[in-house]
Amino acid sequence: MIRYGIAQTSLGPVIVGMSPRGLCAIEPGDDETALPERLKADFPDTEVREAGAELAPVLQQVVRFLDQPGTDLDIPLDMQGSEFQVRVWELLRAIPAGTTLSYTDLAKRLGNPGSARAVAGACAANRLAVAIPCHRIIRRDGGLSGYRWGLERKRALLDREAAQLAATA
């Protein structure tokens, strides 16, 4: 079963899904009312229910994590994906805030330089926005490309991280 809650963040409304193993979804959206249906579509074989107050501390921590770059997220992640996707997601989590890599760079770090398209597919399958920072992956020419939650959000996240990095330098 996945329990969920919805909160407002600087990225707009976000739905947070929690399985017995940890966070399985952090998904910003534009329409708060559509978020539960999207979560159910992402996990079609799982019972999805709105949580009560018991999820409030998790929601608070996720909101702080999303709104304040550099804040730690001290909640286990339930990364549900193929072995390849999980390897990509683990590498993404090692990219420091304020840093970007290309899909090709990440494929090379995987030891499979020809897998840039598969890396892009793993990024697209990510359900844990910012916790698995696929927003830090850009095209080889430095341009932004696809982001599950919109290029505006990707740009905002990158700009926010760059500003924080500059402020601490």
C-alpha positions in Angstrom: 0.0 0.0 0.0 1.1 3.6 -0.7 -0.1 6.4 1.5 0.1 9.9 0.2 -0.2 13.5 1.2 -0.2 16.7 -0.8 1.6 19.9 0.2 2.4 23.3 -1.3 6.0 24.0 -2.2 7.9 26.7 -4.2 7.6 24.2 -7.1 3.8 24.2 -6.8 1.7 21.4 -5.3 3.5 18.2 -4.7 2.3 14.7 -3.9 4.4 12.6 -1.6 3.9 8.8 -1.6 5.1 6.6 1.1 5.3 2.8 0.9 6.3 0.5 3.8 9.9 0.7 2.5 10.1 4.5 2.3 9.4 7.4 0.0 8.3 6.1 -3.4 7.0 9.3 -5.0 7.8 13.0 -4.8 5.9 14.5 -7.8 5.2 18.2 -8.3 2.4 19.1 -10.6 0.3 22.0 -11.7 -3.2 20.8 -10.6 -3.4 19.5 -7.0 -6.6 17.6 -7.8 -4.9 15.6 -10.6 -2.0 14.4 -8.5 -3.7 11.4 -6.8 -4.8 10.0 -10.1 -1.3 10.4 -11.6 0.1 8.6 -8.5 -2.4 5.8 -9.0 -1.5 5.5 -12.7 2.2 5.3 -11.7 1.5 2.4 -9.3 -1.4 0.6 -11.0 -0.9 -2.7 -9.1 -0.8 -1.0 -5.6 -3.5 0.2 -3.3 -3.0 4.0 -3.1 -4.7 5.9 -0.2 -4.7 9.4 1.2 -2.9 9.5 4.5 -4.0 11.4 7.5 -1.9 13.4 10.0 0.6 10.5 10.4 2.3 11.6 7.2 2.6 15.3 8.3 6.2 15.0 9.5 7.2 13.4 6.3 5.5 16.1 4.2 7.1 18.8 6.3 10.6 17.3 5.7 10.0 16.9 2.0 8.7 20.5 1.6 11.8 21.8 3.4 14.0 19.6 1.2 12.4 20.9 -2.0 12.3 24.5 -0.9 15.8 24.8 0.6 18.6 23.3 -1.5 21.2 21.6 0.6 18.7 20.4 3.2 19.1 16.7 3.9 16.2 14.3 3.3 16.5 11.8 6.2 13.8 9.4 4.9 14.6 6.1 3.2 13.8 6.0 -0.5 11.9 3.1 -2.1 13.3 3.3 -5.6 11.1 1.1 -7.7 12.7 0.4 -11.0 14.8 -2.0 -13.0 18.3 -2.8 -11.9 19.7 -0.4 -14.6 17.3 2.4 -13.5 18.3 2.0 -9.9 22.0 2.1 -10.9 21.4 5.4 -12.8 19.4 6.8 -9.9 22.2 6.0 -7.4 24.7 7.7 -9.6 22.4 10.7 -9.9 22.2 11.0 -6.1 26.0 11.3 -6.0 26.0 14.5 -8.2 26.5 17.5 -6.0 24.0 20.3 -6.0 25.0 23.0 -8.4 26.7 20.5 -10.7 25.4 19.1 -14.0 26.4 16.2 -16.2 25.3 15.2 -19.7 23.4 12.0 -20.4 26.6 10.8 -22.1 28.7 11.7 -19.1 26.5 9.7 -16.8 26.5 6.8 -19.3 30.3 6.8 -19.2 30.2 6.8 -15.3 28.0 3.7 -15.6 30.7 2.1 -17.6 28.5 1.9 -20.7 29.2 5.0 -22.9 26.6 3.9 -25.5 23.7 4.0 -23.1 22.9 7.7 -23.1 19.4 7.1 -24.4 18.8 4.4 -21.7 20.0 6.9 -19.1 17.5 9.4 -20.4 14.8 6.7 -20.1 15.8 6.1 -16.5 15.6 9.8 -15.8 12.1 9.9 -17.3 11.0 7.0 -15.1 12.1 8.7 -11.9 9.2 9.3 -9.5 11.3 11.0 -6.8 11.8 14.6 -7.9 14.9 16.2 -6.4 15.6 13.2 -4.1 16.9 11.6 -7.3 18.2 14.7 -9.0 17.6 14.0 -12.6 17.2 17.8 -13.1 21.0 17.8 -13.0 21.3 16.0 -16.3 21.5 18.1 -19.4 22.2 17.7 -23.1 25.8 17.4 -24.2 25.6 20.9 -25.7 24.6 22.3 -22.3 20.9 22.8 -23.2 18.0 21.6 -21.1 16.0 18.7 -22.4 13.1 16.6 -21.1 12.1 16.7 -17.5 9.2 14.7 -16.2 7.9 17.7 -14.2 8.5 20.4 -16.9 11.5 22.4 -18.1 10.4 25.4 -16.1 10.8 23.4 -12.9 14.1 22.0 -14.1 15.5 25.5 -14.8 14.2 26.8 -11.5 15.9 23.9 -9.6 19.2 24.4 -11.4 19.1 28.2 -10.9 18.3 27.8 -7.2 21.2 25.3 -6.7 23.6 27.6 -8.6 22.5 30.6 -6.4 23.0 28.7 -3.2 26.4 27.4 -4.4 27.5 31.0 -5.3 26.2 32.2 -1.9 28.3 29.7 0.0 31.5 30.2 -2.1 
